[in-house]
Amino acid sequence: MTAHELLRRMPEVLDAEAARGLSATIQYDLSETVHQVLDDGAVRTIDGPAEAPDLIVRIADDDLLALFRGELNPMRAFMTGRVRVRGNVALAQRLASLVDRDRLAALS
């Protein structure tokens, strides 16, 4: 599965409880720019950049997959420059926890 495919399939792997009460727009600058709209436990993925994202995440495709799978430590990725964020840093810290890793593993 590619990073773009994972983001498109995020409704299948989103931990709705972890995302409850969260409303935000996240733009992922990958090999293809994609943005997601989170709205109280639901998520929509849209191709292209967001008009006014709350958070922009710049990360390599493989690193995004590793981050969501729990194979890449988010803090280490940030400190080493493998992931760069602009905007709502508190939201960035929550990203990996929004993915249900068991459901993600079942998709792979």
ZALUM-893076 format. One record per residue: x negated, y negated, z of N, C-alpha, C, CB in turn; residue number from 1; residue in one letter. Coordinates in pm, whole numbers, plus 50000, padded with zeros to 5 digits. Glycine has a CB too. Layout:
<rs>
r n_px->X, n_py->Y, n_pz->Z, ca_px->X, ca_py->Y, ca_pz->Z, c_px->X, c_py->Y, c_pz->Z, cb_px->X, cb_py->Y, cb_pz->Z, n->NUM, res->A
...
</rs>
This chain:
<rs>
r n_px->49916, n_py->50117, n_pz->50000, ca_px->50000, ca_py->50000, ca_pz->50000, c_px->49910, c_py->49876, c_pz->50000, cb_px->50096, cb_py->50001, cb_pz->50122, n->1, res->M
r n_px->49945, n_py->49779, n_pz->49918, ca_px->49871, ca_py->49654, ca_pz->49914, c_px->49926, c_py->49558, c_pz->50021, cb_px->49879, cb_py->49589, cb_pz->49774, n->2, res->T
r n_px->49850, n_py->49452, n_pz->50048, ca_px->49895, ca_py->49352, ca_pz->50144, c_px->50025, c_py->49287, c_pz->50097, cb_px->49786, cb_py->49245, cb_pz->50165, n->3, res->A
r n_px->50035, n_py->49260, n_pz->49969, ca_px->50157, ca_py->49199, ca_pz->49914, c_px->50276, c_py->49293, c_pz->49933, cb_px->50137, cb_py->49166, cb_pz->49764, n->4, res->H
r n_px->50257, n_py->49421, n_pz->49906, ca_px->50365, ca_py->49519, ca_pz->49926, c_px->50406, c_py->49525, c_pz->50073, cb_px->50322, cb_py->49658, cb_pz->49877, n->5, res->E
r n_px->50308, n_py->49523, n_pz->50162, ca_px->50339, ca_py->49527, ca_pz->50304, c_px->50425, c_py->49407, c_pz->50344, cb_px->50210, cb_py->49529, cb_pz->50388, n->6, res->L
r n_px->50387, n_py->49290, n_pz->50300, ca_px->50464, ca_py->49171, ca_pz->50335, c_px->50605, c_py->49177, c_pz->50275, cb_px->50393, cb_py->49045, cb_pz->50286, n->7, res->L
r n_px->50618, n_py->49233, n_pz->50156, ca_px->50751, ca_py->49249, ca_pz->50094, c_px->50836, c_py->49349, c_pz->50173, cb_px->50737, cb_py->49295, cb_pz->49947, n->8, res->R
r n_px->50771, n_py->49446, n_pz->50235, ca_px->50844, ca_py->49550, ca_pz->50310, c_px->50852, c_py->49519, c_pz->50460, cb_px->50777, cb_py->49685, cb_pz->50289, n->9, res->R
r n_px->50815, n_py->49398, n_pz->50497, ca_px->50814, ca_py->49360, ca_pz->50638, c_px->50949, c_py->49383, c_pz->50708, cb_px->50775, cb_py->49215, cb_pz->50650, n->10, res->M
r n_px->51063, n_py->49365, n_pz->50641, ca_px->51188, ca_py->49395, ca_pz->50712, c_px->51196, c_py->49538, c_pz->50766, cb_px->51306, cb_py->49370, cb_pz->50620, n->11, res->P
r n_px->51123, n_py->49630, n_pz->50702, ca_px->51124, ca_py->49770, ca_pz->50744, c_px->51034, c_py->49795, c_pz->50864, cb_px->51081, cb_py->49858, cb_pz->50629, n->12, res->E
r n_px->50935, n_py->49709, n_pz->50886, ca_px->50838, ca_py->49734, ca_pz->50992, c_px->50838, c_py->49627, c_pz->51101, cb_px->50699, cb_py->49745, cb_pz->50933, n->13, res->V
r n_px->50921, n_py->49526, n_pz->51086, ca_px->50928, ca_py->49419, ca_pz->51184, c_px->50983, c_py->49472, c_pz->51316, cb_px->51013, cb_py->49303, cb_pz->51133, n->14, res->L
r n_px->50917, n_py->49439, n_pz->51424, ca_px->50967, ca_py->49468, ca_pz->51557, c_px->51066, c_py->49357, c_pz->51590, cb_px->50850, cb_py->49478, cb_pz->51666, n->15, res->D
r n_px->51193, n_py->49382, n_pz->51565, ca_px->51297, ca_py->49280, ca_pz->51579, c_px->51302, c_py->49223, c_pz->51720, cb_px->51433, cb_py->49337, cb_pz->51541, n->16, res->A
r n_px->51276, n_py->49307, n_pz->51818, ca_px->51278, ca_py->49258, ca_pz->51957, c_px->51164, c_py->49158, c_pz->51980, cb_px->51265, cb_py->49377, cb_pz->52056, n->17, res->E
r n_px->51046, n_py->49187, n_pz->51928, ca_px->50933, ca_py->49095, ca_pz->51943, c_px->50956, c_py->48965, c_pz->51867, cb_px->50804, cb_py->49162, cb_pz->51893, n->18, res->A
r n_px->51035, n_py->48970, n_pz->51761, ca_px->51062, ca_py->48852, ca_pz->51679, c_px->51188, c_py->48777, c_pz->51721, cb_px->51074, cb_py->48892, cb_pz->51534, n->19, res->A
r n_px->51262, n_py->48831, n_pz->51818, ca_px->51386, ca_py->48767, ca_pz->51862, c_px->51358, c_py->48627, c_pz->51915, cb_px->51455, cb_py->48852, cb_pz->51970, n->20, res->R
r n_px->51438, n_py->48531, n_pz->51872, ca_px->51424, ca_py->48393, ca_pz->51916, c_px->51319, c_py->48314, c_pz->51839, cb_px->51390, cb_py->48390, cb_pz->52060, n->21, res->G
r n_px->51250, n_py->48379, n_pz->51748, ca_px->51144, ca_py->48314, ca_pz->51671, c_px->51198, c_py->48264, c_pz->51538, cb_px->51026, cb_py->48412, cb_pz->51649, n->22, res->L
r n_px->51179, n_py->48138, n_pz->51512, ca_px->51216, ca_py->48079, ca_pz->51383, c_px->51093, c_py->48005, c_pz->51331, cb_px->51340, cb_py->47982, cb_pz->51395, n->23, res->S
r n_px->51040, n_py->48051, n_pz->51218, ca_px->50917, ca_py->47992, ca_pz->51166, c_px->50897, c_py->48033, c_pz->51021, cb_px->50795, cb_py->48034, cb_pz->51250, n->24, res->A
r n_px->50816, n_py->47955, n_pz->50952, ca_px->50775, ca_py->47987, ca_pz->50816, c_px->50624, c_py->48006, c_pz->50817, cb_px->50818, cb_py->47874, cb_pz->50714, n->25, res->T
r n_px->50581, n_py->48123, n_pz->50769, ca_px->50439, ca_py->48159, ca_pz->50767, c_px->50396, c_py->48179, c_pz->50623, cb_px->50413, cb_py->48287, cb_pz->50851, n->26, res->I
r n_px->50292, n_py->48111, n_pz->50583, ca_px->50236, ca_py->48128, ca_pz->50450, c_px->50108, c_py->48209, c_pz->50460, cb_px->50210, cb_py->47990, cb_pz->50381, n->27, res->Q
r n_px->50098, n_py->48312, n_pz->50377, ca_px->49979, ca_py->48396, ca_pz->50371, c_px->49906, c_py->48365, c_pz->50241, cb_px->50015, cb_py->48548, cb_pz->50380, n->28, res->Y
r n_px->49784, n_py->48313, n_pz->50253, ca_px->49700, ca_py->48290, ca_pz->50136, c_px->49613, c_py->48412, c_pz->50116, cb_px->49614, cb_py->48160, cb_pz->50151, n->29, res->D
r n_px->49662, n_py->48502, n_pz->50033, ca_px->49596, ca_py->48628, ca_pz->49999, c_px->49553, c_py->48620, c_pz->49854, cb_px->49689, cb_py->48752, cb_pz->50025, n->30, res->L
r n_px->49532, n_py->48733, n_pz->49789, ca_px->49506, ca_py->48731, ca_pz->49645, c_px->49629, c_py->48675, c_pz->49572, cb_px->49472, cb_py->48873, cb_pz->49593, n->31, res->S
r n_px->49747, n_py->48691, n_pz->49632, ca_px->49871, ca_py->48630, ca_pz->49585, c_px->49932, c_py->48557, c_pz->49704, cb_px->49972, cb_py->48737, cb_pz->49525, n->32, res->E
r n_px->49965, n_py->48431, n_pz->49690, ca_px->50025, ca_py->48356, ca_pz->49801, c_px->50170, c_py->48399, c_pz->49818, cb_px->50016, cb_py->48204, cb_pz->49776, n->33, res->T
r n_px->50204, n_py->48426, n_pz->49942, ca_px->50338, ca_py->48472, ca_pz->49981, c_px->50375, c_py->48398, c_pz->50109, cb_px->50344, cb_py->48629, cb_pz->50001, n->34, res->V
r n_px->50503, n_py->48371, n_pz->50127, ca_px->50542, ca_py->48318, ca_pz->50257, c_px->50661, c_py->48395, c_pz->50311, cb_px->50574, cb_py->48169, cb_pz->50248, n->35, res->H
r n_px->50672, n_py->48390, n_pz->50443, ca_px->50781, ca_py->48459, ca_pz->50511, c_px->50858, c_py->48360, c_pz->50596, cb_px->50727, cb_py->48575, cb_pz->50598, n->36, res->Q
r n_px->50988, n_py->48382, n_pz->50600, ca_px->51074, ca_py->48303, ca_pz->50686, c_px->51126, c_py->48397, c_pz->50795, cb_px->51192, cb_py->48237, cb_pz->50606, n->37, res->V
r n_px->51086, n_py->48370, n_pz->50918, ca_px->51132, ca_py->48446, ca_pz->51034, c_px->51248, c_py->48371, c_pz->51097, cb_px->51017, cb_py->48469, cb_pz->51137, n->38, res->L
r n_px->51356, n_py->48445, n_pz->51125, ca_px->51474, ca_py->48381, ca_pz->51184, c_px->51540, c_py->48477, c_pz->51282, cb_px->51574, cb_py->48338, cb_pz->51074, n->39, res->D
r n_px->51505, n_py->48462, n_pz->51409, ca_px->51568, ca_py->48536, ca_pz->51519, c_px->51576, c_py->48687, c_pz->51494, cb_px->51707, cb_py->48483, cb_pz->51542, n->40, res->D
r n_px->51462, n_py->48748, n_pz->51469, ca_px->51456, ca_py->48893, ca_pz->51455, c_px->51471, c_py->48943, c_pz->51313, cb_px->51560, cb_py->48954, cb_pz->51539, n->41, res->G
r n_px->51485, n_py->48853, n_pz->51218, ca_px->51495, ca_py->48892, ca_pz->51076, c_px->51381, c_py->48822, c_pz->51001, cb_px->51636, cb_py->48852, cb_pz->51015, n->42, res->A
r n_px->51345, n_py->48878, n_pz->50886, ca_px->51238, ca_py->48820, ca_pz->50806, c_px->51271, c_py->48833, c_pz->50658, cb_px->51102, cb_py->48889, cb_pz->50837, n->43, res->V
r n_px->51240, n_py->48728, n_pz->50584, ca_px->51250, ca_py->48729, ca_pz->50437, c_px->51112, c_py->48695, c_pz->50382, cb_px->51360, cb_py->48627, cb_pz->50385, n->44, res->R
r n_px->51072, n_py->48763, n_pz->50277, ca_px->50943, ca_py->48738, ca_pz->50213, c_px->50969, c_py->48679, c_pz->50075, cb_px->50858, cb_py->48867, cb_pz->50204, n->45, res->T
r n_px->50899, n_py->48571, n_pz->50045, ca_px->50920, ca_py->48498, ca_pz->49921, c_px->50785, c_py->48477, c_pz->49854, cb_px->50992, cb_py->48361, cb_pz->49948, n->46, res->I
r n_px->50777, n_py->48506, n_pz->49725, ca_px->50653, ca_py->48485, ca_pz->49651, c_px->50625, c_py->48335, c_pz->49638, cb_px->50662, cb_py->48550, cb_pz->49511, n->47, res->D
r n_px->50497, n_py->48301, n_pz->49647, ca_px->50455, ca_py->48163, ca_pz->49630, c_px->50440, c_py->48090, c_pz->49762, cb_px->50553, cb_py->48090, cb_pz->49544, n->48, res->G
r n_px->50389, n_py->47968, n_pz->49754, ca_px->50366, ca_py->47889, ca_pz->49875, c_px->50497, c_py->47835, c_pz->49933, cb_px->50271, cb_py->47774, cb_pz->49846, n->49, res->P
r n_px->50493, n_py->47807, n_pz->50062, ca_px->50607, ca_py->47747, ca_pz->50132, c_px->50598, c_py->47595, c_pz->50120, cb_px->50610, cb_py->47791, cb_pz->50282, n->50, res->A
r n_px->50713, n_py->47531, n_pz->50124, ca_px->50715, ca_py->47385, ca_pz->50115, c_px->50654, c_py->47320, c_pz->50239, cb_px->50858, cb_py->47336, cb_pz->50095, n->51, res->E
r n_px->50688, n_py->47369, n_pz->50356, ca_px->50637, ca_py->47311, ca_pz->50481, c_px->50618, c_py->47423, c_pz->50584, cb_px->50733, cb_py->47201, cb_pz->50536, n->52, res->A
r n_px->50512, n_py->47504, n_pz->50568, ca_px->50493, ca_py->47616, ca_pz->50661, c_px->50454, c_py->47571, c_pz->50800, cb_px->50388, cb_py->47711, cb_pz->50607, n->53, res->P
r n_px->50498, n_py->47648, n_pz->50899, ca_px->50456, ca_py->47624, ca_pz->51037, c_px->50315, c_py->47676, c_pz->51059, cb_px->50553, cb_py->47691, cb_pz->51135, n->54, res->D
r n_px->50277, n_py->47775, n_pz->50979, ca_px->50147, ca_py->47839, ca_pz->50993, c_px->50099, c_py->47883, c_pz->50855, cb_px->50155, cb_py->47960, cb_pz->51089, n->55, res->L
r n_px->49971, n_py->47859, n_pz->50828, ca_px->49907, ca_py->47910, ca_pz->50707, c_px->49796, c_py->48004, c_pz->50752, cb_px->49850, cb_py->47793, cb_pz->50616, n->56, res->I
r n_px->49798, n_py->48126, n_pz->50699, ca_px->49698, ca_py->48227, ca_pz->50732, c_px->49618, c_py->48257, c_pz->50606, cb_px->49765, cb_py->48357, cb_pz->50789, n->57, res->V
r n_px->49488, n_py->48236, n_pz->50613, ca_px->49398, ca_py->48271, ca_pz->50502, c_px->49321, c_py->48394, c_pz->50544, cb_px->49301, cb_py->48152, cb_pz->50465, n->58, res->R
r n_px->49341, n_py->48502, n_pz->50468, ca_px->49281, ca_py->48630, ca_pz->50505, c_px->49271, c_py->48716, c_pz->50380, cb_px->49366, cb_py->48701, cb_pz->50617, n->59, res->I
r n_px->49169, n_py->48800, n_pz->50375, ca_px->49155, ca_py->48894, ca_pz->50264, c_px->49264, c_py->49001, c_pz->50275, cb_px->49014, cb_py->48960, cb_pz->50264, n->60, res->A
r n_px->49306, n_py->49050, n_pz->50162, ca_px->49414, ca_py->49149, ca_pz->50159, c_px->49386, c_py->49268, c_pz->50251, cb_px->49435, cb_py->49198, cb_pz->50017, n->61, res->D
r n_px->49267, n_py->49326, n_pz->50239, ca_px->49232, ca_py->49443, ca_pz->50321, c_px->49231, c_py->49410, c_pz->50470, cb_px->49096, cb_py->49498, cb_pz->50279, n->62, res->D
r n_px->49188, n_py->49289, n_pz->50503, ca_px->49186, ca_py->49250, ca_pz->50643, c_px->49327, c_py->49232, c_pz->50700, cb_px->49106, cb_py->49121, cb_pz->50660, n->63, res->D
r n_px->49419, n_py->49183, n_pz->50618, ca_px->49558, ca_py->49172, ca_pz->50664, c_px->49615, c_py->49310, c_pz->50694, cb_px->49645, cb_py->49099, cb_pz->50559, n->64, res->L
r n_px->49590, n_py->49405, n_pz->50606, ca_px->49637, ca_py->49542, ca_pz->50630, c_px->49578, c_py->49597, c_pz->50759, cb_px->49601, cb_py->49633, cb_pz->50512, n->65, res->L
r n_px->49447, n_py->49578, n_pz->50777, ca_px->49380, ca_py->49628, ca_pz->50897, c_px->49433, c_py->49559, c_pz->51023, cb_px->49228, cb_py->49607, cb_pz->50887, n->66, res->A
r n_px->49461, n_py->49431, n_pz->51015, ca_px->49514, ca_py->49357, ca_pz->51129, c_px->49650, c_py->49413, c_pz->51170, cb_px->49526, cb_py->49207, cb_pz->51094, n->67, res->L
r n_px->49739, n_py->49430, n_pz->51076, ca_px->49873, ca_py->49480, ca_pz->51108, c_px->49872, c_py->49627, c_pz->51150, cb_px->49964, cb_py->49462, cb_pz->50989, n->68, res->F
r n_px->49774, n_py->49702, n_pz->51104, ca_px->49763, ca_py->49843, ca_pz->51146, c_px->49697, c_py->49858, c_pz->51282, cb_px->49684, cb_py->49922, cb_pz->51042, n->69, res->R
r n_px->49642, n_py->49751, n_pz->51335, ca_px->49573, ca_py->49757, ca_pz->51463, c_px->49428, c_py->49798, c_pz->51452, cb_px->49644, cb_py->49851, cb_pz->51554, n->70, res->G
r n_px->49375, n_py->49797, n_pz->51331, ca_px->49237, ca_py->49838, ca_pz->51307, c_px->49139, c_py->49721, c_pz->51314, cb_px->49226, cb_py->49905, cb_pz->51172, n->71, res->E
r n_px->49191, n_py->49598, n_pz->51315, ca_px->49109, ca_py->49478, ca_pz->51319, c_px->49155, c_py->49394, c_pz->51437, cb_px->49119, cb_py->49397, cb_pz->51185, n->72, res->L
r n_px->49062, n_py->49365, n_pz->51527, ca_px->49092, ca_py->49284, ca_pz->51643, c_px->49118, c_py->49140, c_pz->51600, cb_px->48977, cb_py->49291, cb_pz->51746, n->73, res->N
r n_px->49238, n_py->49086, n_pz->51629, ca_px->49271, ca_py->48951, ca_pz->51583, c_px->49173, c_py->48843, c_pz->51632, cb_px->49409, cb_py->48915, cb_pz->51629, n->74, res->P
r n_px->49132, n_py->48849, n_pz->51757, ca_px->49041, ca_py->48748, ca_pz->51810, c_px->48905, c_py->48757, c_pz->51743, cb_px->49026, cb_py->48763, cb_pz->51961, n->75, res->M
r n_px->48856, n_py->48878, n_pz->51724, ca_px->48726, ca_py->48896, ca_pz->51657, c_px->48734, c_py->48848, c_pz->51512, cb_px->48682, cb_py->49045, cb_pz->51662, n->76, res->R
r n_px->48845, n_py->48877, n_pz->51445, ca_px->48863, ca_py->48833, ca_pz->51306, c_px->48861, c_py->48681, c_pz->51298, cb_px->48994, cb_py->48888, cb_pz->51247, n->77, res->A
r n_px->48926, n_py->48616, n_pz->51394, ca_px->48929, ca_py->48469, ca_pz->51397, c_px->48789, c_py->48413, c_pz->51426, cb_px->49029, cb_py->48420, cb_pz->51504, n->78, res->F
r n_px->48723, n_py->48469, n_pz->51525, ca_px->48592, ca_py->48419, ca_pz->51566, c_px->48485, c_py->48439, c_pz->51459, cb_px->48548, cb_py->48487, cb_pz->51695, n->79, res->M
r n_px->48499, n_py->48542, n_pz->51377, ca_px->48401, ca_py->48569, ca_pz->51272, c_px->48440, c_py->48509, c_pz->51137, cb_px->48382, cb_py->48718, cb_pz->51257, n->80, res->T
r n_px->48554, n_py->48440, n_pz->51132, ca_px->48595, ca_py->48374, ca_pz->51009, c_px->48666, c_py->48464, c_pz->50909, cb_px->48478, cb_py->48315, cb_pz->50944, n->81, res->G
r n_px->48695, n_py->48586, n_pz->50948, ca_px->48766, ca_py->48677, ca_pz->50857, c_px->48912, c_py->48636, c_pz->50840, cb_px->48758, cb_py->48821, cb_pz->50907, n->82, res->R
r n_px->48962, n_py->48563, n_pz->50937, ca_px->49096, ca_py->48505, ca_pz->50927, c_px->49085, c_py->48359, c_pz->50968, cb_px->49200, cb_py->48583, cb_pz->51017, n->83, res->V
r n_px->49150, n_py->48276, n_pz->50890, ca_px->49155, ca_py->48133, ca_pz->50922, c_px->49301, c_py->48093, c_pz->50929, cb_px->49077, cb_py->48046, cb_pz->50815, n->84, res->R
r n_px->49331, n_py->48011, n_pz->51027, ca_px->49469, ca_py->47967, ca_pz->51045, c_px->49475, c_py->47815, c_pz->51051, cb_px->49531, cb_py->48029, cb_pz->51173, n->85, res->V
r n_px->49587, n_py->47764, n_pz->51006, ca_px->49614, ca_py->47621, ca_pz->51016, c_px->49760, c_py->47606, c_pz->51056, cb_px->49583, cb_py->47546, cb_pz->50881, n->86, res->R
r n_px->49783, n_py->47529, n_pz->51159, ca_px->49919, ca_py->47509, ca_pz->51205, c_px->49939, c_py->47565, c_pz->51344, cb_px->50019, cb_py->47572, cb_pz->51109, n->87, res->G
r n_px->50048, n_py->47633, n_pz->51365, ca_px->50091, ca_py->47683, ca_pz->51496, c_px->50004, c_py->47802, c_pz->51539, cb_px->50239, cb_py->47724, cb_pz->51491, n->88, res->N
r n_px->49901, n_py->47774, n_pz->51618, ca_px->49806, ca_py->47877, ca_pz->51662, c_px->49874, c_py->47979, c_pz->51754, cb_px->49686, cb_py->47813, cb_pz->51734, n->89, res->V
r n_px->49967, n_py->47935, n_pz->51837, ca_px->50040, ca_py->48029, ca_pz->51923, c_px->50116, c_py->48131, c_pz->51840, cb_px->50137, cb_py->47953, cb_pz->52016, n->90, res->A
r n_px->50172, n_py->48088, n_pz->51731, ca_px->50241, ca_py->48181, ca_pz->51640, c_px->50141, c_py->48277, c_pz->51578, cb_px->50317, cb_py->48102, cb_pz->51529, n->91, res->L
r n_px->50025, n_py->48228, n_pz->51539, ca_px->49922, ca_py->48313, ca_pz->51481, c_px->49883, c_py->48424, c_pz->51577, cb_px->49798, cb_py->48231, cb_pz->51443, n->92, res->A
r n_px->49877, n_py->48392, n_pz->51706, ca_px->49839, ca_py->48492, ca_pz->51806, c_px->49945, c_py->48601, c_pz->51820, cb_px->49816, cb_py->48424, cb_pz->51941, n->93, res->Q
r n_px->50067, n_py->48574, n_pz->51781, ca_px->50176, ca_py->48672, ca_pz->51792, c_px->50192, c_py->48761, c_pz->51669, cb_px->50305, cb_py->48600, cb_pz->51818, n->94, res->R
r n_px->50129, n_py->48726, n_pz->51558, ca_px->50156, ca_py->48795, ca_pz->51432, c_px->50144, c_py->48947, c_pz->51440, cb_px->50063, cb_py->48744, cb_pz->51327, n->95, res->L
r n_px->50032, n_py->48996, n_pz->51489, ca_px->50011, ca_py->49141, ca_pz->51492, c_px->50115, c_py->49212, c_pz->51579, cb_px->49870, cb_py->49174, cb_pz->51544, n->96, res->A
r n_px->50165, n_py->49144, n_pz->51682, ca_px->50265, ca_py->49208, ca_pz->51770, c_px->50403, c_py->49215, c_pz->51707, cb_px->50273, cb_py->49133, cb_pz->51901, n->97, res->S
r n_px->50423, n_py->49149, n_pz->51594, ca_px->50554, ca_py->49151, ca_pz->51528, c_px->50574, c_py->49276, c_pz->51443, cb_px->50570, cb_py->49028, cb_pz->51442, n->98, res->L
r n_px->50468, n_py->49353, n_pz->51425, ca_px->50474, ca_py->49473, ca_pz->51341, c_px->50486, c_py->49597, c_pz->51428, cb_px->50350, cb_py->49483, cb_pz->51250, n->99, res->V
r n_px->50585, n_py->49681, n_pz->51398, ca_px->50599, ca_py->49810, ca_pz->51464, c_px->50503, c_py->49906, c_pz->51393, cb_px->50749, cb_py->49863, cb_pz->51460, n->100, res->D
r n_px->50392, n_py->49936, n_pz->51458, ca_px->50287, ca_py->50016, ca_pz->51393, c_px->50331, c_py->50157, c_pz->51359, cb_px->50166, cb_py->50022, cb_pz->51481, n->101, res->R
r n_px->50421, n_py->50215, n_pz->51437, ca_px->50471, ca_py->50350, ca_pz->51405, c_px->50548, c_py->50348, c_pz->51273, cb_px->50562, cb_py->50404, cb_pz->51519, n->102, res->D
r n_px->50633, n_py->50248, n_pz->51255, ca_px->50708, ca_py->50237, ca_pz->51130, c_px->50615, c_py->50206, c_pz->51014, cb_px->50817, cb_py->50129, cb_pz->51140, n->103, res->R
r n_px->50513, n_py->50123, n_pz->51040, ca_px->50415, ca_py->50092, ca_pz->50935, c_px->50341, c_py->50218, c_pz->50892, cb_px->50315, cb_py->49985, cb_pz->50984, n->104, res->L
r n_px->50298, n_py->50299, n_pz->50987, ca_px->50228, ca_py->50423, ca_pz->50956, c_px->50316, c_py->50517, c_pz->50874, cb_px->50183, cb_py->50493, cb_pz->51085, n->105, res->A
r n_px->50445, n_py->50517, n_pz->50902, ca_px->50537, ca_py->50604, ca_pz->50828, c_px->50551, c_py->50559, c_pz->50683, cb_px->50674, cb_py->50606, cb_pz->50896, n->106, res->A
r n_px->50530, n_py->50431, n_pz->50654, ca_px->50540, ca_py->50381, ca_pz->50517, c_px->50420, c_py->50420, c_pz->50434, cb_px->50556, cb_py->50231, cb_pz->50516, n->107, res->L
r n_px->50305, n_py->50432, n_pz->50498, ca_px->50179, ca_py->50455, ca_pz->50424, c_px->50169, c_py->50594, c_pz->50367, cb_px->50062, cb_py->50431, cb_pz->50512, n->108, res->S
</rs>
